[in-house]
Amino acid sequence: MASAKDFPRYPKTEYARRYREIRKRMRARGIDVLIFYGDSGMQGGNQANLKYVTNYKDPVSSFSVFPLRGAPALFISNRLYLPYAKKMSIIAKTEAVDYEPGLKVEGRIRELGLAKGTIGLVGFRGILPVSLPFSVVDYWRKALKGANFTDASDILAEVRLIKSREELKWFRRGAALTDMAFEALDKKAKIGMSEFELAATISGAYVPKGGSPQLIFVGSTSMARPQLIFPNQFPSHRKIRKGDIVLTELSADYEMHPGQAHRPISVGVAPTPIYRKLYEVGVEAYERIFKALKPGNTHEDIKRAGSIIEEEGFTTFDATFHGWGLLIENPRVDVGATIIKRPQNEITFTEGMLMVIQPNVCTADGRRGLQVGNLVEVTKTGARALQKFPMKFMRI
């Protein structure tokens, strides 16, 4: 039997708490059973809901049947992965779909006597909302003609929004691993390295410590003739040169519980005056938002706090502020001046929420930009940064 030290999992009391919260909302909605789905997108972050209820993360995709009454079941993508899955999963009924996920899930629904019940479909919400694959839903509609299907993705989004003390311990580990990445860049990055070599430096800092790469966004460009205002999502072969700026957005995770931080890096020289100004405004916006992030305040307080960006004549590219968990979560909040018009969310902050403050300050012409930021926790008295690496304009 696998040791919990080899394959970490939460105490049984934590899973019992989660199941109670999920079932309370199922009962209120009249839902008899949930079907969870997740795939390997966002470095596996798209399986956040599956990880939350089963402790398992599949290399491809997986489904879980979660009844209001009775035991959950987990169906993984490939029998090749079953020995590993049985070690990771907390679900007694963990099986492979054998290339027929629709049939396996249908069989469990029938075992539960819920072929004519109300079935909640649970996709996931990362950058975009994603539902379940058409092929399996179409199969269930034909096979379970007496069932009533409803979208129930919001149930998990609501339950996962407030983190327990146990969860926060794991997120702090993810934040510490993320800090290690910046510490490694600070000590080991050199002129002439390619972005791939920077990525190797980053992952090499935390993988030996039990971390996994969630995001390694790194992009380099000339400060004099810039071509980036946001880092590359995958490293390029470009080698960093004197006079460059390196843009970063890094997230290492502990068992899918990631930190997140953003720091700009100048190469070989001090930042040019415009980049120094962008940085100063970004830090000021970060600090103002940090002070505004406390229980009882809302998205409007965040927007007001970040308005220093447009007051200084700048704009933004990435979201200024967003929720965080096993993957990116709501809310998303932007200041008035932004290049990308995103759907915005209303929210009142509560103790136990995790948020990322990340001003991506850019010149009005969209040619120059950089980002600063940290993962922060909402406490009883205000915000607390989980990232401990200093807020500074780094230099190679």
Secondary structure, DSSP 8 states (H G I E B T S, - for coil): ---TTTS----HHHHHHHHHHHHHHHHHHT--EEEEEEESTGGGGGGHHHHHHHS---SSEEEEEEESSS--EEEES-GGGHHHHHHH---SEEEE-TT-HHHHHHHHHHHTT-TTSEEEEE-EESSSEE---HHHHHHHHHH-TT-EEEE-HHHHHHHHHS--HHHHHHHHHHHHHHHHHHHHHHHH--TT-BHHHHHHHHHHHHGGGT-EEEEEEEEEEESSS---SS--SS--S-B--TTEEEEEEEEEEETTEE--EE--EE-SS---HHHHHHHHHHHHHHHHHHHH-STT-BHHHHHHHHTHHHHTT-EESS-SEEEESSSEEEEEE--SSBSS-------B--TT-EEEE--EEE-TTSS-EEE-EEEEEE-SSSEEES--S----EE-
